Amino acid sequence: MPPIRAALCLLTLLAGCAAPLPPPPPITADEAQSRAMQALAANKPQEALDNFTIAAKQGDHRGERGIGTLYYTGYGVVKDFGEATYWLTAPAQASDPSSEYTLGLIADQGGSGVLQDRAKAFTWFQRAAGHGHTGAAYSLGRAYHYGFGTPINYAEALRWYITAAQAGDTDATVGIGILNVEGRGVRQDFKRGIAEFTKAAEAGNGDAMRRIANLYFNGDGVPHNDATAYSWLRRAAAAGNEDAIRRLTTVMTPET
C-alpha cells in the first residue's frame, strides 16, 4: 500500500476510534441573565425570554422576574397577567421590590386573566414601598388619596407623595399639588399647589400642564386667562396627555 494511502487509512481509523467531544458546559444563571438583558437591548424579546427561562429553571429570581415582566407588558408574548403573576410571585415573596410593585399594578388594574383586587394591590405597594421602590411609594400615596384598597388618609397620602417626589417621581409632585389646591389634609394653598404643578410641568409631566391650564380657565388661585390656559393645554397635548388632546379636539370651554 502506498505510504500516503496508508497514512490516510490510519487517520480514518484513529478518527473513528476517537472519543466523542464532551458537551459544552451549561449556561450559568448569571450568563443567561446577561444574555437576556443584551437581547432586550437589541429588541430581541424571544431570545430574552429563552435566556430568562434558562436562569429561572436554575431558581434565579431575576429570570423569573424577567419572564413575569414580559408577560405583564406583552413584549414579545401575548399579555397575560395570570402568567405574569405566576412568575413574579416567587421573587416578590423573596422581597424583590420590582416584582412586588408589578404584582401591585396587576392587582390594581385587573384584567388579562386576573380580577381587580385593590386591597391586594395596596398590600403589594406597601411591601415594595417599604423596600424603597419609588413607583410603589407614589402608588401608595394615590391609594391613600383616593381610598383604593384602604380608607382615605390624606396625611399618609401626602407623606408617600413626598417620599416619591423626592426620588424624582413627577406624578407624586402632581399629587402634592392636588392636595394643596383642594385643601385635602392641608390648608388650601393655591400658591403651593401651582408651584408643585409647575415643578412637575417643567420636568415634562403633561398632567401637571393640563392642571395649570384648568386653573387659568377657572381663575382658581390665578387670574382667569384663556390665552394662558390654552397655551398650557397645547403643551399638555404635545406632551401626550390624553385629556388635553381630547379637549383640544372638541369644543374648548372651561371645565367646572
PyRosetta script that sets phi, psi and omega in degrees:
from pyrosetta import init, pose_from_sequence

init()
pose = pose_from_sequence("MPPIRAALCLLTLLAGCAAPLPPPPPITADEAQSRAMQALAANKPQEALDNFTIAAKQGDHRGERGIGTLYYTGYGVVKDFGEATYWLTAPAQASDPSSEYTLGLIADQGGSGVLQDRAKAFTWFQRAAGHGHTGAAYSLGRAYHYGFGTPINYAEALRWYITAAQAGDTDATVGIGILNVEGRGVRQDFKRGIAEFTKAAEAGNGDAMRRIANLYFNGDGVPHNDATAYSWLRRAAAAGNEDAIRRLTTVMTPET")
pose.set_psi(1, 129.1)
pose.set_omega(1, 179.5)
pose.set_phi(2, -56.5)
pose.set_psi(2, 147.3)
pose.set_omega(2, -176.7)
pose.set_phi(3, -56.3)
pose.set_psi(3, -41.9)
pose.set_omega(3, -176.8)
pose.set_phi(4, -64.5)
pose.set_psi(4, -42.1)
pose.set_omega(4, -179.9)
pose.set_phi(5, -66.2)
pose.set_psi(5, -39.5)
pose.set_omega(5, 179.3)
pose.set_phi(6, -62.8)
pose.set_psi(6, -39.3)
pose.set_omega(6, 179.7)
pose.set_phi(7, -66.0)
pose.set_psi(7, -40.1)
pose.set_omega(7, 178.0)
pose.set_phi(8, -63.4)
pose.set_psi(8, -40.7)
pose.set_omega(8, 178.0)
pose.set_phi(9, -62.8)
pose.set_psi(9, -40.4)
pose.set_omega(9, -179.5)
pose.set_phi(10, -65.0)
pose.set_psi(10, -41.9)
pose.set_omega(10, 178.6)
pose.set_phi(11, -63.3)
pose.set_psi(11, -38.3)
pose.set_omega(11, 178.9)
pose.set_phi(12, -64.0)
pose.set_psi(12, -43.0)
pose.set_omega(12, 179.2)
pose.set_phi(13, -64.4)
pose.set_psi(13, -42.4)
pose.set_omega(13, -180.0)
pose.set_phi(14, -64.8)
pose.set_psi(14, -38.9)
pose.set_omega(14, 179.3)
pose.set_phi(15, -64.9)
pose.set_psi(15, -39.3)
pose.set_omega(15, 179.7)
pose.set_phi(16, -67.4)
pose.set_psi(16, -28.8)
pose.set_omega(16, -178.2)
pose.set_phi(17, -90.5)
pose.set_psi(17, -9.8)
pose.set_omega(17, -176.4)
pose.set_phi(18, -65.5)
pose.set_psi(18, 144.0)
pose.set_omega(18, 179.3)
pose.set_phi(19, -67.6)
pose.set_psi(19, 144.6)
pose.set_omega(19, 178.5)
pose.set_phi(20, -63.2)
pose.set_psi(20, 148.5)
pose.set_omega(20, 179.4)
pose.set_phi(21, -65.1)
pose.set_psi(21, 140.5)
pose.set_omega(21, 179.2)
pose.set_phi(22, -66.9)
pose.set_psi(22, 150.4)
pose.set_omega(22, 178.2)
pose.set_phi(23, -65.2)
pose.set_psi(23, 151.8)
pose.set_omega(23, 178.7)
pose.set_phi(24, -63.2)
pose.set_psi(24, 149.1)
pose.set_omega(24, 179.8)
pose.set_phi(25, -62.1)
pose.set_psi(25, 147.0)
pose.set_omega(25, -179.7)
pose.set_phi(26, -63.4)
pose.set_psi(26, 151.2)
pose.set_omega(26, 177.3)
pose.set_phi(27, -74.8)
pose.set_psi(27, 129.5)
pose.set_omega(27, 178.5)
pose.set_phi(28, -74.2)
pose.set_psi(28, 162.9)
pose.set_omega(28, 178.5)
pose.set_phi(29, -61.6)
pose.set_psi(29, -39.7)
pose.set_omega(29, 179.5)
pose.set_phi(30, -62.5)
pose.set_psi(30, -43.8)
pose.set_omega(30, -179.4)
pose.set_phi(31, -66.9)
pose.set_psi(31, -41.4)
pose.set_omega(31, 179.3)
pose.set_phi(32, -63.2)
pose.set_psi(32, -41.3)
pose.set_omega(32, 178.8)
pose.set_phi(33, -62.6)
pose.set_psi(33, -42.7)
pose.set_omega(33, 179.0)
pose.set_phi(34, -62.2)
pose.set_psi(34, -43.0)
pose.set_omega(34, 178.7)
pose.set_phi(35, -65.1)
pose.set_psi(35, -37.5)
pose.set_omega(35, 179.5)
pose.set_phi(36, -63.4)
pose.set_psi(36, -43.9)
pose.set_omega(36, -179.4)
pose.set_phi(37, -67.1)
pose.set_psi(37, -36.7)
pose.set_omega(37, 176.1)
pose.set_phi(38, -65.1)
pose.set_psi(38, -38.8)
pose.set_omega(38, 179.1)
pose.set_phi(39, -65.2)
pose.set_psi(39, -40.7)
pose.set_omega(39, 177.3)
pose.set_phi(40, -61.6)
pose.set_psi(40, -42.5)
pose.set_omega(40, 179.6)
pose.set_phi(41, -63.8)
pose.set_psi(41, -28.6)
pose.set_omega(41, -180.0)
pose.set_phi(42, -93.5)
pose.set_psi(42, 9.3)
pose.set_omega(42, 179.6)
pose.set_phi(43, 60.2)
pose.set_psi(43, 46.8)
pose.set_omega(43, 178.0)
pose.set_phi(44, -122.9)
pose.set_psi(44, 76.3)
pose.set_omega(44, -173.2)
pose.set_phi(45, -62.5)
pose.set_psi(45, -36.1)
pose.set_omega(45, -179.1)
pose.set_phi(46, -65.6)
pose.set_psi(46, -41.4)
pose.set_omega(46, 177.0)
pose.set_phi(47, -64.5)
pose.set_psi(47, -37.7)
pose.set_omega(47, 177.0)
pose.set_phi(48, -63.7)
pose.set_psi(48, -45.5)
pose.set_omega(48, 179.8)
pose.set_phi(49, -60.7)
pose.set_psi(49, -43.2)
pose.set_omega(49, 180.0)
pose.set_phi(50, -59.4)
pose.set_psi(50, -43.4)
pose.set_omega(50, -177.5)
pose.set_phi(51, -76.9)
pose.set_psi(51, -35.6)
pose.set_omega(51, 173.1)
pose.set_phi(52, -59.7)
pose.set_psi(52, -38.6)
pose.set_omega(52, -179.2)
pose.set_phi(53, -65.2)
pose.set_psi(53, -40.4)
pose.set_omega(53, 176.9)
pose.set_phi(54, -59.0)
pose.set_psi(54, -44.5)
pose.set_omega(54, 179.4)
pose.set_phi(55, -67.1)
pose.set_psi(55, -42.6)
pose.set_omega(55, -178.5)
pose.set_phi(56, -62.6)
pose.set_psi(56, -38.0)
pose.set_omega(56, 179.6)
pose.set_phi(57, -65.2)
pose.set_psi(57, -18.1)
pose.set_omega(57, 176.1)
pose.set_phi(58, -95.4)
pose.set_psi(58, 11.3)
pose.set_omega(58, 177.6)
pose.set_phi(59, 79.7)
pose.set_psi(59, 16.2)
pose.set_omega(59, -178.6)
pose.set_phi(60, -82.0)
pose.set_psi(60, 120.8)
pose.set_omega(60, -177.0)
pose.set_phi(61, -66.9)
pose.set_psi(61, -26.0)
pose.set_omega(61, 178.4)
pose.set_phi(62, -65.5)
pose.set_psi(62, -38.9)
pose.set_omega(62, 177.7)
pose.set_phi(63, -66.4)
pose.set_psi(63, -41.8)
pose.set_omega(63, 178.0)
pose.set_phi(64, -62.3)
pose.set_psi(64, -43.3)
pose.set_omega(64, 178.5)
pose.set_phi(65, -63.1)
pose.set_psi(65, -39.4)
pose.set_omega(65, 179.7)
pose.set_phi(66, -61.9)
pose.set_psi(66, -45.7)
pose.set_omega(66, 178.7)
pose.set_phi(67, -63.1)
pose.set_psi(67, -46.2)
pose.set_omega(67, -179.3)
pose.set_phi(68, -60.0)
pose.set_psi(68, -39.5)
pose.set_omega(68, -179.7)
pose.set_phi(69, -67.1)
pose.set_psi(69, -38.5)
pose.set_omega(69, 177.4)
pose.set_phi(70, -61.9)
pose.set_psi(70, -42.3)
pose.set_omega(70, 179.8)
pose.set_phi(71, -71.8)
pose.set_psi(71, -31.3)
pose.set_omega(71, 177.6)
pose.set_phi(72, -67.4)
pose.set_psi(72, -43.6)
pose.set_omega(72, -177.4)
pose.set_phi(73, -84.9)
pose.set_psi(73, -20.6)
pose.set_omega(73, -174.8)
pose.set_phi(74, 74.4)
pose.set_psi(74, 24.5)
pose.set_omega(74, -178.6)
pose.set_phi(75, -84.8)
pose.set_psi(75, 105.5)
pose.set_omega(75, 178.6)
pose.set_phi(76, 82.1)
pose.set_psi(76, -3.8)
pose.set_omega(76, 178.3)
pose.set_phi(77, -139.7)
pose.set_psi(77, 168.1)
pose.set_omega(77, 174.2)
pose.set_phi(78, -73.3)
pose.set_psi(78, 127.1)
pose.set_omega(78, -179.3)
pose.set_phi(79, -57.3)
pose.set_psi(79, 130.8)
pose.set_omega(79, -176.7)
pose.set_phi(80, -152.0)
pose.set_psi(80, 101.1)
pose.set_omega(80, -178.4)
pose.set_phi(81, -66.1)
pose.set_psi(81, -30.9)
pose.set_omega(81, 178.4)
pose.set_phi(82, -64.9)
pose.set_psi(82, -45.2)
pose.set_omega(82, 178.2)
pose.set_phi(83, -66.4)
pose.set_psi(83, -39.3)
pose.set_omega(83, 178.1)
pose.set_phi(84, -61.4)
pose.set_psi(84, -43.5)
pose.set_omega(84, 179.1)
pose.set_phi(85, -60.7)
pose.set_psi(85, -41.4)
pose.set_omega(85, 179.8)
pose.set_phi(86, -57.6)
pose.set_psi(86, -47.6)
pose.set_omega(86, -174.6)
pose.set_phi(87, -78.3)
pose.set_psi(87, -27.4)
pose.set_omega(87, -176.6)
pose.set_phi(88, -84.9)
pose.set_psi(88, -17.3)
pose.set_omega(88, -173.1)
pose.set_phi(89, -63.6)
pose.set_psi(89, -46.0)
pose.set_omega(89, -178.6)
pose.set_phi(90, -61.6)
pose.set_psi(90, -50.5)
pose.set_omega(90, 178.4)
pose.set_phi(91, -64.5)
pose.set_psi(91, -32.9)
pose.set_omega(91, 178.1)
pose.set_phi(92, -65.8)
pose.set_psi(92, -41.7)
pose.set_omega(92, 178.6)
pose.set_phi(93, -66.6)
pose.set_psi(93, -20.8)
pose.set_omega(93, 175.9)
pose.set_phi(94, -91.6)
pose.set_psi(94, 15.7)
pose.set_omega(94, 174.7)
pose.set_phi(95, 70.1)
pose.set_psi(95, 33.6)
pose.set_omega(95, 172.6)
pose.set_phi(96, -80.5)
pose.set_psi(96, 114.7)
pose.set_omega(96, -173.6)
pose.set_phi(97, -60.2)
pose.set_psi(97, -39.8)
pose.set_omega(97, -179.1)
pose.set_phi(98, -63.2)
pose.set_psi(98, -42.3)
pose.set_omega(98, 179.2)
pose.set_phi(99, -67.2)
pose.set_psi(99, -40.7)
pose.set_omega(99, 177.4)
pose.set_phi(100, -60.2)
pose.set_psi(100, -45.1)
pose.set_omega(100, -178.5)
pose.set_phi(101, -63.5)
pose.set_psi(101, -44.4)
pose.set_omega(101, -178.9)
pose.set_phi(102, -65.4)
pose.set_psi(102, -37.9)
pose.set_omega(102, 175.2)
pose.set_phi(103, -63.2)
pose.set_psi(103, -35.0)
pose.set_omega(103, 175.5)
pose.set_phi(104, -63.9)
pose.set_psi(104, -42.8)
pose.set_omega(104, 178.4)
pose.set_phi(105, -63.1)
pose.set_psi(105, -41.3)
pose.set_omega(105, 179.8)
pose.set_phi(106, -62.0)
pose.set_psi(106, -47.9)
pose.set_omega(106, -179.6)
pose.set_phi(107, -67.0)
pose.set_psi(107, -33.8)
pose.set_omega(107, -179.7)
pose.set_phi(108, -69.0)
pose.set_psi(108, -38.6)
pose.set_omega(108, -177.4)
pose.set_phi(109, -84.7)
pose.set_psi(109, -45.1)
pose.set_omega(109, -172.4)
pose.set_phi(110, 68.5)
pose.set_psi(110, 170.7)
pose.set_omega(110, 179.7)
pose.set_phi(111, 103.2)
pose.set_psi(111, 171.2)
pose.set_omega(111, 177.6)
pose.set_phi(112, 51.9)
pose.set_psi(112, 47.2)
pose.set_omega(112, 175.4)
pose.set_phi(113, 94.5)
pose.set_psi(113, 1.0)
pose.set_omega(113, -177.6)
pose.set_phi(114, -133.3)
pose.set_psi(114, 134.7)
pose.set_omega(114, 177.5)
pose.set_phi(115, -78.3)
pose.set_psi(115, 144.7)
pose.set_omega(115, 175.5)
pose.set_phi(116, -65.2)
pose.set_psi(116, 133.1)
pose.set_omega(116, 179.9)
pose.set_phi(117, -147.6)
pose.set_psi(117, 90.5)
pose.set_omega(117, -173.7)
pose.set_phi(118, -72.8)
pose.set_psi(118, -23.5)
pose.set_omega(118, 174.8)
pose.set_phi(119, -66.7)
pose.set_psi(119, -42.1)
pose.set_omega(119, 177.2)
pose.set_phi(120, -66.5)
pose.set_psi(120, -41.0)
pose.set_omega(120, 178.4)
pose.set_phi(121, -58.5)
pose.set_psi(121, -44.1)
pose.set_omega(121, -179.6)
pose.set_phi(122, -58.1)
pose.set_psi(122, -42.4)
pose.set_omega(122, -179.8)
pose.set_phi(123, -62.6)
pose.set_psi(123, -44.0)
pose.set_omega(123, 179.3)
pose.set_phi(124, -66.2)
pose.set_psi(124, -39.7)
pose.set_omega(124, 178.7)
pose.set_phi(125, -63.8)
pose.set_psi(125, -39.3)
pose.set_omega(125, 177.4)
pose.set_phi(126, -59.1)
pose.set_psi(126, -46.2)
pose.set_omega(126, -179.0)
pose.set_phi(127, -63.6)
pose.set_psi(127, -47.1)
pose.set_omega(127, -177.4)
pose.set_phi(128, -66.6)
pose.set_psi(128, -40.8)
pose.set_omega(128, 178.7)
pose.set_phi(129, -64.6)
pose.set_psi(129, -38.3)
pose.set_omega(129, 177.2)
pose.set_phi(130, -64.2)
pose.set_psi(130, -22.6)
pose.set_omega(130, 177.4)
pose.set_phi(131, -98.0)
pose.set_psi(131, 14.3)
pose.set_omega(131, 171.1)
pose.set_phi(132, 89.7)
pose.set_psi(132, 14.8)
pose.set_omega(132, -178.9)
pose.set_phi(133, -81.9)
pose.set_psi(133, 120.4)
pose.set_omega(133, -175.8)
pose.set_phi(134, -63.9)
pose.set_psi(134, -46.6)
pose.set_omega(134, 179.7)
pose.set_phi(135, -60.2)
pose.set_psi(135, -36.9)
pose.set_omega(135, 178.7)
pose.set_phi(136, -68.7)
pose.set_psi(136, -35.3)
pose.set_omega(136, 177.7)
pose.set_phi(137, -62.5)
pose.set_psi(137, -42.8)
pose.set_omega(137, 176.5)
pose.set_phi(138, -63.5)
pose.set_psi(138, -45.2)
pose.set_omega(138, -178.4)
pose.set_phi(139, -63.6)
pose.set_psi(139, -33.3)
pose.set_omega(139, 177.5)
pose.set_phi(140, -68.6)
pose.set_psi(140, -41.5)
pose.set_omega(140, 176.0)
pose.set_phi(141, -61.4)
pose.set_psi(141, -42.1)
pose.set_omega(141, 179.1)
pose.set_phi(142, -64.1)
pose.set_psi(142, -39.3)
pose.set_omega(142, 178.9)
pose.set_phi(143, -62.4)
pose.set_psi(143, -45.4)
pose.set_omega(143, 178.0)
pose.set_phi(144, -66.9)
pose.set_psi(144, -34.8)
pose.set_omega(144, -177.9)
pose.set_phi(145, -64.5)
pose.set_psi(145, -45.7)
pose.set_omega(145, -172.6)
pose.set_phi(146, -109.4)
pose.set_psi(146, 2.2)
pose.set_omega(146, 178.7)
pose.set_phi(147, 73.6)
pose.set_psi(147, 36.9)
pose.set_omega(147, 178.2)
pose.set_phi(148, -88.3)
pose.set_psi(148, 100.1)
pose.set_omega(148, 178.0)
pose.set_phi(149, 81.6)
pose.set_psi(149, 3.6)
pose.set_omega(149, -179.0)
pose.set_phi(150, -160.9)
pose.set_psi(150, 155.1)
pose.set_omega(150, 176.7)
pose.set_phi(151, -61.4)
pose.set_psi(151, 147.9)
pose.set_omega(151, 177.5)
pose.set_phi(152, -60.1)
pose.set_psi(152, 133.9)
pose.set_omega(152, 178.0)
pose.set_phi(153, -148.6)
pose.set_psi(153, 96.1)
pose.set_omega(153, -173.3)
pose.set_phi(154, -66.0)
pose.set_psi(154, -33.0)
pose.set_omega(154, 178.9)
pose.set_phi(155, -63.9)
pose.set_psi(155, -43.2)
pose.set_omega(155, 177.9)
pose.set_phi(156, -69.3)
pose.set_psi(156, -36.3)
pose.set_omega(156, 177.3)
pose.set_phi(157, -59.3)
pose.set_psi(157, -47.7)
pose.set_omega(157, -179.5)
pose.set_phi(158, -62.6)
pose.set_psi(158, -41.2)
pose.set_omega(158, -178.7)
pose.set_phi(159, -60.3)
pose.set_psi(159, -44.9)
pose.set_omega(159, -177.6)
pose.set_phi(160, -76.9)
pose.set_psi(160, -32.9)
pose.set_omega(160, 173.5)
pose.set_phi(161, -60.0)
pose.set_psi(161, -44.8)
pose.set_omega(161, -179.6)
pose.set_phi(162, -62.3)
pose.set_psi(162, -42.4)
pose.set_omega(162, 178.3)
pose.set_phi(163, -57.9)
pose.set_psi(163, -46.9)
pose.set_omega(163, -178.5)
pose.set_phi(164, -70.3)
pose.set_psi(164, -40.0)
pose.set_omega(164, -179.2)
pose.set_phi(165, -63.4)
pose.set_psi(165, -39.5)
pose.set_omega(165, 179.0)
pose.set_phi(166, -65.4)
pose.set_psi(166, -21.6)
pose.set_omega(166, 177.0)
pose.set_phi(167, -92.8)
pose.set_psi(167, 4.5)
pose.set_omega(167, 174.6)
pose.set_phi(168, 100.9)
pose.set_psi(168, 8.6)
pose.set_omega(168, 179.9)
pose.set_phi(169, -82.9)
pose.set_psi(169, 110.3)
pose.set_omega(169, -176.3)
pose.set_phi(170, -73.6)
pose.set_psi(170, -25.6)
pose.set_omega(170, 174.8)
pose.set_phi(171, -63.5)
pose.set_psi(171, -36.0)
pose.set_omega(171, 177.6)
pose.set_phi(172, -67.7)
pose.set_psi(172, -36.3)
pose.set_omega(172, 176.3)
pose.set_phi(173, -62.1)
pose.set_psi(173, -40.9)
pose.set_omega(173, 175.3)
pose.set_phi(174, -61.3)
pose.set_psi(174, -41.6)
pose.set_omega(174, 178.8)
pose.set_phi(175, -58.4)
pose.set_psi(175, -41.4)
pose.set_omega(175, 177.3)
pose.set_phi(176, -62.2)
pose.set_psi(176, -41.6)
pose.set_omega(176, 178.7)
pose.set_phi(177, -61.9)
pose.set_psi(177, -42.5)
pose.set_omega(177, -179.8)
pose.set_phi(178, -61.4)
pose.set_psi(178, -46.3)
pose.set_omega(178, -179.3)
pose.set_phi(179, -59.5)
pose.set_psi(179, -38.9)
pose.set_omega(179, -179.7)
pose.set_phi(180, -72.5)
pose.set_psi(180, -42.0)
pose.set_omega(180, -180.0)
pose.set_phi(181, -65.3)
pose.set_psi(181, -38.0)
pose.set_omega(181, -177.5)
pose.set_phi(182, -89.5)
pose.set_psi(182, -10.6)
pose.set_omega(182, -178.4)
pose.set_phi(183, 68.0)
pose.set_psi(183, 41.0)
pose.set_omega(183, -179.9)
pose.set_phi(184, -96.7)
pose.set_psi(184, 108.8)
pose.set_omega(184, 178.4)
pose.set_phi(185, 79.6)
pose.set_psi(185, -8.5)
pose.set_omega(185, 176.6)
pose.set_phi(186, -139.8)
pose.set_psi(186, 164.0)
pose.set_omega(186, 175.5)
pose.set_phi(187, -67.8)
pose.set_psi(187, 137.1)
pose.set_omega(187, -178.1)
pose.set_phi(188, -57.1)
pose.set_psi(188, 129.5)
pose.set_omega(188, -175.3)
pose.set_phi(189, -145.5)
pose.set_psi(189, 92.1)
pose.set_omega(189, -178.7)
pose.set_phi(190, -63.1)
pose.set_psi(190, -37.5)
pose.set_omega(190, -178.5)
pose.set_phi(191, -60.6)
pose.set_psi(191, -46.1)
pose.set_omega(191, 179.1)
pose.set_phi(192, -66.8)
pose.set_psi(192, -41.0)
pose.set_omega(192, -179.7)
pose.set_phi(193, -61.4)
pose.set_psi(193, -46.2)
pose.set_omega(193, 179.6)
pose.set_phi(194, -63.6)
pose.set_psi(194, -38.1)
pose.set_omega(194, 178.6)
pose.set_phi(195, -61.6)
pose.set_psi(195, -41.2)
pose.set_omega(195, 179.1)
pose.set_phi(196, -67.9)
pose.set_psi(196, -43.7)
pose.set_omega(196, 177.8)
pose.set_phi(197, -60.1)
pose.set_psi(197, -43.0)
pose.set_omega(197, -178.5)
pose.set_phi(198, -64.1)
pose.set_psi(198, -40.8)
pose.set_omega(198, 178.0)
pose.set_phi(199, -59.3)
pose.set_psi(199, -45.3)
pose.set_omega(199, 179.9)
pose.set_phi(200, -68.9)
pose.set_psi(200, -38.9)
pose.set_omega(200, 179.8)
pose.set_phi(201, -62.7)
pose.set_psi(201, -40.9)
pose.set_omega(201, 179.6)
pose.set_phi(202, -65.2)
pose.set_psi(202, -21.6)
pose.set_omega(202, 176.4)
pose.set_phi(203, -90.3)
pose.set_psi(203, 3.8)
pose.set_omega(203, 175.3)
pose.set_phi(204, 96.8)
pose.set_psi(204, 11.8)
pose.set_omega(204, -178.3)
pose.set_phi(205, -79.5)
pose.set_psi(205, 113.0)
pose.set_omega(205, -177.0)
pose.set_phi(206, -66.7)
pose.set_psi(206, -33.4)
pose.set_omega(206, 179.6)
pose.set_phi(207, -66.2)
pose.set_psi(207, -37.7)
pose.set_omega(207, 177.3)
pose.set_phi(208, -63.0)
pose.set_psi(208, -41.1)
pose.set_omega(208, 178.5)
pose.set_phi(209, -61.8)
pose.set_psi(209, -43.2)
pose.set_omega(209, 179.8)
pose.set_phi(210, -63.0)
pose.set_psi(210, -39.7)
pose.set_omega(210, -178.9)
pose.set_phi(211, -68.9)
pose.set_psi(211, -35.3)
pose.set_omega(211, 175.1)
pose.set_phi(212, -64.3)
pose.set_psi(212, -41.7)
pose.set_omega(212, 177.4)
pose.set_phi(213, -57.2)
pose.set_psi(213, -44.7)
pose.set_omega(213, -179.2)
pose.set_phi(214, -61.7)
pose.set_psi(214, -38.6)
pose.set_omega(214, 179.4)
pose.set_phi(215, -62.8)
pose.set_psi(215, -40.5)
pose.set_omega(215, 178.9)
pose.set_phi(216, -72.5)
pose.set_psi(216, -34.8)
pose.set_omega(216, 175.8)
pose.set_phi(217, -61.3)
pose.set_psi(217, -43.2)
pose.set_omega(217, -173.5)
pose.set_phi(218, -92.7)
pose.set_psi(218, -10.8)
pose.set_omega(218, -176.5)
pose.set_phi(219, 68.3)
pose.set_psi(219, 34.2)
pose.set_omega(219, 179.8)
pose.set_phi(220, -92.4)
pose.set_psi(220, 106.2)
pose.set_omega(220, 177.7)
pose.set_phi(221, 79.2)
pose.set_psi(221, -6.6)
pose.set_omega(221, 177.4)
pose.set_phi(222, -141.9)
pose.set_psi(222, 159.2)
pose.set_omega(222, 176.2)
pose.set_phi(223, -63.4)
pose.set_psi(223, 139.5)
pose.set_omega(223, 176.8)
pose.set_phi(224, -59.4)
pose.set_psi(224, 127.8)
pose.set_omega(224, -178.5)
pose.set_phi(225, -154.2)
pose.set_psi(225, 100.2)
pose.set_omega(225, -177.8)
pose.set_phi(226, -63.8)
pose.set_psi(226, -38.3)
pose.set_omega(226, -178.2)
pose.set_phi(227, -61.9)
pose.set_psi(227, -45.6)
pose.set_omega(227, 178.1)
pose.set_phi(228, -65.8)
pose.set_psi(228, -39.1)
pose.set_omega(228, 179.8)
pose.set_phi(229, -61.4)
pose.set_psi(229, -47.3)
pose.set_omega(229, -179.4)
pose.set_phi(230, -65.0)
pose.set_psi(230, -34.0)
pose.set_omega(230, 177.9)
pose.set_phi(231, -61.7)
pose.set_psi(231, -45.5)
pose.set_omega(231, 177.7)
pose.set_phi(232, -67.4)
pose.set_psi(232, -36.2)
pose.set_omega(232, -179.9)
pose.set_phi(233, -65.6)
pose.set_psi(233, -39.5)
pose.set_omega(233, 177.6)
pose.set_phi(234, -65.9)
pose.set_psi(234, -37.9)
pose.set_omega(234, 176.8)
pose.set_phi(235, -64.2)
pose.set_psi(235, -40.1)
pose.set_omega(235, 178.9)
pose.set_phi(236, -63.7)
pose.set_psi(236, -42.4)
pose.set_omega(236, 178.9)
pose.set_phi(237, -63.9)
pose.set_psi(237, -41.5)
pose.set_omega(237, 178.6)
pose.set_phi(238, -64.1)
pose.set_psi(238, -27.9)
pose.set_omega(238, 178.1)
pose.set_phi(239, -82.4)
pose.set_psi(239, -1.8)
pose.set_omega(239, 176.7)
pose.set_phi(240, 94.7)
pose.set_psi(240, 9.6)
pose.set_omega(240, 179.9)
pose.set_phi(241, -70.2)
pose.set_psi(241, 119.0)
pose.set_omega(241, -173.3)
pose.set_phi(242, -67.6)
pose.set_psi(242, -36.4)
pose.set_omega(242, 178.8)
pose.set_phi(243, -63.0)
pose.set_psi(243, -41.4)
pose.set_omega(243, 179.7)
pose.set_phi(244, -67.5)
pose.set_psi(244, -41.4)
pose.set_omega(244, 178.6)
pose.set_phi(245, -61.2)
pose.set_psi(245, -45.3)
pose.set_omega(245, -179.0)
pose.set_phi(246, -63.0)
pose.set_psi(246, -41.2)
pose.set_omega(246, -178.2)
pose.set_phi(247, -68.7)
pose.set_psi(247, -37.1)
pose.set_omega(247, -179.9)
pose.set_phi(248, -70.5)
pose.set_psi(248, -21.2)
pose.set_omega(248, -179.7)
pose.set_phi(249, -94.7)
pose.set_psi(249, 1.3)
pose.set_omega(249, 176.2)
pose.set_phi(250, -120.7)
pose.set_psi(250, -170.4)
pose.set_omega(250, 177.9)
pose.set_phi(251, -68.0)
pose.set_psi(251, 122.3)
pose.set_omega(251, -174.9)
pose.set_phi(252, -89.0)
pose.set_psi(252, 98.0)
pose.set_omega(252, 178.2)
pose.set_phi(253, -124.5)
pose.set_psi(253, 149.7)
pose.set_omega(253, -178.9)
pose.set_phi(254, -56.3)
pose.set_psi(254, 138.5)
pose.set_omega(254, 176.8)
pose.set_phi(255, -79.5)
pose.set_psi(255, 151.3)
pose.set_omega(255, 177.5)
pose.set_phi(256, -102.9)
pose.dump_pdb("model.pdb")
